[in-house]
Every structure is written in C-alpha cells, then in structure tokens.
Amino acid sequence: MGWRGRPGRALCRRDGGYRVAPAAAAGAMTENMLARLAAIQRQAAELQSAVSAVQSQPQPQEGRGTDPGGWVSVTVDARGLPSRIEVRTGWQRRVAPEELGALVMVASAEALSDLTRAWSESVDVDPLRSDVGAAYPDGQEPPASTLQRAEVYGHARDPLTLTEEVLVALKAAQTSPEDAAPTGRGSAGNGAVTVALGPGGLSSCAIDARWAAQHGASGLNRALVEALSDARQALDERAERRRADAQNLTDLMNDALATLVRLEDRQPKER
C-alpha cells in the first residue's frame, strides 16, 4: 500500500482515515519535530562537554579494602571493578571455608568505599553544575529559529528506509531483558570458584568450602585470578556490544535530524 498525495501537500490521520493537509501544516509539524530533535542534540552536547571537563581532571586509579580480620584483600580499578583478590597465607587458622566468599564481598565493598572517598576528595564537579542547562535555565527551551540553526551531525537519507531502521532498533530495545545491564561471569577450579561482575563492581563471589579446605592460599589465589580474568573479559565484551547498540541509536537520531532539515528546506515557503 503506497502513500498518495499531491505535490505540496501531506497526509495526516484523522478519525481512522487520512486527509490531505496543506503544506503549511506539514511544514509546521516538521518544524516542531526538528526543534525537539535539535533540543535533544543540544542538551546531549552540553552534558558531554560537562562530563569531559570532569573526566579531564586527575582521578584516583584504585581503591583498596580488606575484611575486618585482614585475611582477604581486594583492589578495585578506577571503574570500581576488582583488579586483584587475594587471600592471606594461614587463613585456615581463623576463617571457616564457608565464610571466604562473604569475606571477599566485604573487602570489595570496603575497596569501593575507599575509591569513592578518594574520588570525592580529588574531583571538582562544579562544571556539571554550571555547564548543563546554563544557556536556558529552569527547563526553558530556546526558540525554534535558534534550534534550526543547530549543527546537523547526521546524513540526510531516504525517509522510508530510515523509518524502517528506527523501528527495527526500537523493537530490539523493547524486547531486550529488563536487567540488560552488562554482566560478566568467570570460574576456576572446575567451578569451585565463581566470580560475577556488574557495572557497580563485584556482584557475587562463591567459593566451594570443601574445595577451599583442600587448597592453601596459593591455590585459592590462582583460582581467583583466573575467575576474575574471565569475568572481566566477559563484562568488557558485553559492554562493547551495548556501546555499539547505543551508537547505532545515536546515529539514527542524527540522521533523522538531517533528514528533517532536508525535508524542511524542500517545503514550499508561504508568501
């Protein structure tokens, strides 16, 4: 089923059917969509500028924490992900094997707290407060004439093809699991040691008590290194896929903006 209409007119839905609308009405609709897309683009650029200003400041590279007894230590990197998990020699004298996984989680939480404290003491967040929305405070939007002069970053494309790609991307986003945050899991010792990572850092650590009782600190630490390495690799791979999907949506938005600009330029001007 194709679209029908005369040059200079557009189809608008009304009461379950379609009627022919004057070019002026279609132009106003396009202008409004263009203004909204340009506003989103402007706000995203402001936020990116502010975030870049914060990221350019010196930031702590790691945080360290231990369990209350000091038998398990965890080091996290600048992202809050554990880079090292270590169990002290002689842990069997004071720690039950069933407690090892929980102590790893306690030490990880302490390491994150240490990183957070160091970050809050070293980073100035004033750029985020001053830059975002400074041009148009209190939720005000700039006039449409200003928005239409915003730089277009995308490429004008065939509207039908672009619409189809947008619908496919939106359907994929809607059908993705609600807990779509990237996670990574790793294991070692034939599954005796498992580690799970998420955006917030270490989300779980399980160590089989019987297996742990048969291995010293060196065996435990080797297994933790292996499991942690696998988990970080899996997390990075999933995060990269999510970044690619997000970039695709950004590119589609920019192309939609460029296409609307082209359509607006082609609209007959009112006399």
C-alpha positions in Angstrom: 0.0 0.0 0.0 1.6 3.2 -1.1 1.3 6.8 0.0 -0.7 9.1 -2.2 -0.9 12.8 -2.3 -0.3 15.8 -4.5 2.9 17.8 -4.5 3.0 20.4 -1.8 0.5 18.5 0.4 1.0 15.9 3.1 -1.2 13.1 4.5 -2.5 13.5 8.1 -4.5 10.9 10.0 -8.0 11.8 11.2 -10.9 9.7 12.5 -9.3 6.4 11.4 -8.6 7.6 7.9 -6.3 10.1 6.1 -6.9 13.5 4.7 -4.8 15.8 2.7 -3.2 18.6 4.8 -1.8 21.8 3.3 1.9 22.1 3.0 1.9 24.8 5.7 0.6 22.3 8.3 3.1 19.7 7.2 5.8 22.3 7.5 4.8 23.2 11.0 4.8 19.5 12.0 8.3 19.1 10.6 9.5 22.3 12.2 8.2 21.1 15.6 9.9 17.7 15.2 13.1 19.4 14.1 13.1 21.7 17.1 12.6 18.8 19.5 15.4 16.7 18.0 17.7 19.7 17.9 16.9 20.4 21.6 17.9 16.8 22.5 21.1 17.1 20.5 22.0 20.4 22.2 21.4 19.0 25.7 23.4 15.9 24.9 26.3 18.1 23.7 26.2 20.2 26.8 26.2 17.1 29.1 29.1 15.6 27.1 31.1 18.9 27.5 30.5 18.9 31.2 31.4 15.2 31.6 34.5 15.7 29.6 35.5 18.6 31.8 35.2 16.4 34.9 37.0 13.5 33.2 39.9 15.6 32.3 40.7 16.2 36.0 43.1 13.9 37.8 41.2 10.9 39.2 42.1 8.1 41.6 43.2 5.0 39.8 42.4 2.4 42.5 40.8 1.7 45.9 41.7 -0.9 48.5 39.8 -2.8 51.1 40.0 -5.8 53.4 37.7 -7.8 55.6 37.6 -6.9 59.3 40.2 -9.6 60.1 42.5 -8.6 57.3 42.5 -12.1 55.8 41.1 -11.1 52.4 42.1 -8.0 50.4 40.6 -6.6 47.3 41.9 -3.9 44.9 39.5 -2.1 42.5 40.4 -0.1 39.5 39.1 3.4 38.5 35.9 1.8 37.2 35.2 0.1 40.5 36.0 -3.4 39.1 38.2 -5.7 41.2 41.6 -6.0 39.6 43.0 -8.2 42.4 41.6 -10.5 45.0 44.0 -12.1 47.5 43.7 -14.4 50.4 46.4 -14.3 53.1 48.5 -17.4 53.9 47.3 -19.1 57.1 43.6 -18.1 56.6 42.5 -21.6 57.7 43.5 -20.8 61.3 41.0 -18.0 61.6 38.5 -18.3 58.8 36.0 -21.0 58.1 36.0 -22.1 54.4 32.2 -21.3 54.2 33.0 -17.7 55.0 35.5 -17.0 52.2 33.0 -15.8 49.6 31.3 -13.4 52.0 34.6 -12.0 53.2 35.6 -11.3 49.6 32.3 -9.3 49.2 33.0 -7.4 52.4 36.6 -6.5 51.2 35.2 -5.5 47.8 32.7 -3.1 49.4 35.5 -1.5 51.5 37.6 -1.1 48.4 34.7 0.7 46.6 34.2 3.0 49.6 37.9 3.8 49.6 37.7 4.6 45.8 34.6 6.8 46.4 36.3 8.8 49.1 39.4 9.4 47.0 37.2 10.4 44.1 35.1 12.8 46.1 38.2 14.4 47.5 40.0 14.9 44.2 37.3 15.7 41.6 35.7 19.1 41.2 32.1 18.6 40.0 31.4 22.3 39.5 31.5 22.0 35.7 28.5 19.7 35.9 26.5 22.2 37.9 27.5 25.3 35.8 27.6 24.0 32.2 24.5 21.8 31.9 21.5 24.0 31.1 23.3 27.2 31.7 22.1 28.7 28.4 18.4 28.0 29.1 17.8 27.5 32.8 14.6 26.4 34.5 13.6 24.0 31.7 13.2 26.8 29.2 13.7 25.8 25.5 15.4 28.1 23.0 13.2 29.5 20.2 12.7 27.3 17.2 14.7 29.7 15.0 17.7 29.1 17.2 17.3 25.3 17.3 17.0 25.1 13.5 20.5 26.7 13.2 22.0 23.9 15.3 24.7 22.0 13.5 23.5 18.8 11.8 25.8 15.8 12.5 23.9 13.1 10.6 23.3 12.4 6.9 20.0 13.1 5.1 18.6 9.7 3.9 15.5 8.2 2.3 12.7 8.7 4.9 11.1 5.3 4.4 14.4 3.4 4.8 15.4 5.5 7.8 12.0 4.9 9.4 12.3 1.2 8.9 15.7 1.1 10.6 14.5 3.2 13.5 11.5 0.8 14.1 13.9 -2.2 14.0 16.2 -0.6 16.5 13.3 0.4 18.8 11.8 -3.1 18.7 15.2 -4.6 19.6 15.5 -2.2 22.6 11.9 -3.0 23.7 12.5 -6.8 23.5 15.8 -6.7 25.4 15.7 -8.0 29.0 14.9 -5.5 31.7 18.1 -6.4 33.5 20.1 -5.6 30.4 23.0 -4.1 32.3 26.2 -5.8 31.2 27.4 -8.6 33.5 30.4 -10.9 33.3 31.0 -14.2 35.0 34.1 -16.3 35.4 35.0 -19.5 37.1 38.0 -21.7 38.0 38.8 -25.0 39.8 36.1 -26.8 37.8 33.5 -24.3 39.0 34.6 -24.3 42.7 35.4 -20.6 42.5 33.0 -18.3 40.6 33.0 -14.5 40.3 30.3 -12.2 38.8 30.9 -8.6 37.9 28.4 -5.8 37.0 28.5 -2.1 36.3 28.8 -1.5 40.1 31.7 -3.8 40.6 31.8 -7.3 42.2 28.2 -8.6 42.4 28.9 -12.1 43.8 31.7 -14.4 44.7 31.2 -18.1 45.6 33.9 -20.4 46.8 33.2 -24.1 47.5 34.0 -24.8 51.1 35.2 -28.4 50.6 37.4 -27.4 47.6 38.8 -24.4 49.6 39.7 -26.6 52.6 41.9 -28.8 50.4 43.9 -25.9 48.9 46.2 -23.3 50.5 46.2 -19.6 49.9 48.3 -20.0 46.7 45.7 -22.4 45.2 42.9 -20.1 46.1 44.6 -17.0 44.8 45.4 -18.7 41.4 41.7 -19.7 41.1 40.6 -16.2 42.0 42.9 -14.7 39.4 41.6 -17.0 36.7 38.0 -16.5 37.5 38.4 -12.7 37.8 40.2 -12.5 34.4 37.4 -14.5 32.7 34.7 -12.3 34.3 36.3 -9.0 33.3 36.7 -10.2 29.7 33.1 -11.3 29.5 32.0 -8.0 31.0 34.0 -5.9 28.6 32.6 -7.9 25.6 29.0 -7.3 26.7 29.7 -3.7 27.4 31.2 -3.2 24.0 28.1 -4.7 22.4 25.9 -2.3 24.3 28.0 0.7 23.3 27.7 -0.4 19.7 23.9 -0.6 20.0 23.8 2.8 21.7 25.9 4.4 19.0 23.6 3.0 16.3 20.6 4.7 18.0 22.6 7.9 18.2 23.5 7.7 14.5 19.9 7.1 13.6 18.8 10.2 15.7 21.4 12.4 13.9 20.3 11.0 10.5 16.7 11.7 11.4 17.6 15.3 12.3 19.5 15.8 9.0 16.6 14.3 7.0 14.1 16.6 8.7 16.3 19.6 7.8 16.3 18.5 4.2 12.5 18.0 4.1 12.0 21.4 5.7 14.2 23.0 3.1 12.1 21.4 0.4 8.8 22.7 1.8 7.2 25.5 -0.3 7.6 28.8 1.6 4.4 30.7 2.5 4.1 34.1 0.8 
